[in-house]
């Protein structure tokens, strides 16, 4: 899970590691300045996506 500002960097690093197909969940940038309830809402919006990706091959 990353913020949109780091998408290019994360994908480049994954490629270096031979993990180009590794899924990445992208949140809007920035999150550091958001209130706790805003961050909670963002997290709730992606929790099913993350769980689905973690459990996909099980």
Order of alpha helices (4+ residues) and beta strands (2+ residues): beta-alpha-beta-alpha
